[in-house]
Amino acid sequence: MTGPETTTGPGRRPAAPPGPWALLSGAVKGVAKKYSQDRSVALPVAQGRAVVLAVADGHGSAAHFRSDLGAYWAVEEFTACAAAFAREAARVGADAAGWPALREEARRLPQRVAHLWHERAVYHDTNSPAHGVRAQPAADRTGRVDRPDVPDLAAYGSTLIGAVLTEHTLFCWQLGDGDIVLVDGGGIPHTPLSSGPDMGDETDSLCEPEPWRKMRAHWQPFTGGAPPCVLLSTDGLSKSFADHQGFLDFATGLGERAAGQGVAAVQSQLPDWLARAAKYSGDDTTLVGAIAVPEQTQ
Amino acid sequence: MASRPVHFIWMLDCSGSMGVNGKIGELNFAIREAIPEMQQAAQSNPAASLLVRAITFASGASWHVGEPTPVDRFSWEDVHIYGGTDMGAAFKLAAGALQTPPMPQRALPPVLALASDGQPTDDWRAGLRAIDGTPWGKRAVRVAVAIGDDADKSMLKEFLGNPELEPLQAKNPRQLAAAIRWMSTAVVKDASTPKVDDGAKPATPLDVPSMTKGEDDIW
């Protein structure tokens, strides 16, 4: 049995943005798994005036044997959509007159991401059917097919959590399990998209019909400045703690360490922390985050 | 940090008919023999903590092992026959344990393992509804073994709650031992592996053991 290993996957390594945030990224594969089905991104946008964060958790069980691809596409398509959105959010900045249009765009984003993900999954499945070549549906004498051959995309199933952060606003979206935590200036953790404790390992998924309808969304303007710490993680992290408070304490502690020891120190320790968590949850464990950098150090 | 619990509940038929041709003795033997392998299966996944309990049912139902016991400390005290086949009462006992609380929300799906050789003599459907009405009951991994030809296989299939699954059939001691061993190991491994249940049925049900052929059926 192999232990957890640090994995980078196709997710981009966090760059050091010239803006007000330093980015964190870490991932380990679950104990005894051949490879991780998690994917992530932490990306500075608009010369560092905005950040795009995303994690996706491919379901990983036998019924979802291509979910690593599903997670990869989820992050890639979200990033493509969110990067454009982030540039606009950075341009609007503190101009509240521009926020309604941003919110409207934020409402449309889940459907666009889900549609792009669905297109890629269908394209892939058409070229390489997950369940073998399907029989062609019967056509009548005019050549009309009664039932279109709709592929089952369960093999590609994945969750998705994404966020766009600027100095003035936060937009975030979540489909399925996993966590987004904001740690405010007072060290208080907030989970704006929490839907309560999960039972077992059930989750909503991009492979369901019209998944955007189940995508939760949140936005908030920052009147007192951006939160010093925004973290996104797959459920492998929170499920490794004996209770939810333990997970929140971890998030708060990570923010405090980043403030006290610097983000580079936290980044270097992150793989070990995640590996320890993966031993308890048994699952792939991935975390990305944006940590506010004090102005004098920028 | 802590691993997540997997609650495993045996539900064992101790009706009078289990005394015929030594069925109850073979059941006790099979469970006792399966414990080391169950412990090995649990050890293979350190991310899950296997906790075992047992219910017996005959005239009424009661907890034979009421405390969720870590599998590495689990030992088997023989069960004995005592009357009818009040399976519904056993289901209601299990349903009480599947509520949250007492069962934590942070857990892996529990396992309900049922062994019976006859027809229920009480309102088993009411008991099954009670299980289905609990948050963990709906999500439980369910397995069943029909001991002998008189077991109500259609009822056991309904308990399984998945048209793709069939109850195991044990017609002699060797088959019963194989079924109990499979319930104690393969099912535990499956239940304690983090996975997603997005409402879709699994592509392939658990590999069920091939029961030994060419032996005399004595039950």
Interface residues (C-beta under 8 A of the other chain):
Chain A: M1 G30 V31 A32 H59 G60 S61 A62 A63 H64 H131 A154 G157 P197 D198 M199 G200 D201 E202 T203 D204 S205 C207 E208 G236 K239 S240 F241 A242 D243 H244 G246 R276 A277 K279 Y280 S281 G282 D283
Chain B: M1 A2 S3 R4 S44 N45 P46 A47 A48 T100 Q105 R106 A107 L108 P109 P135 W136 R139 S192 T193 P194 K195 V196 D197 D198 G199 A200 P202 A203 T204
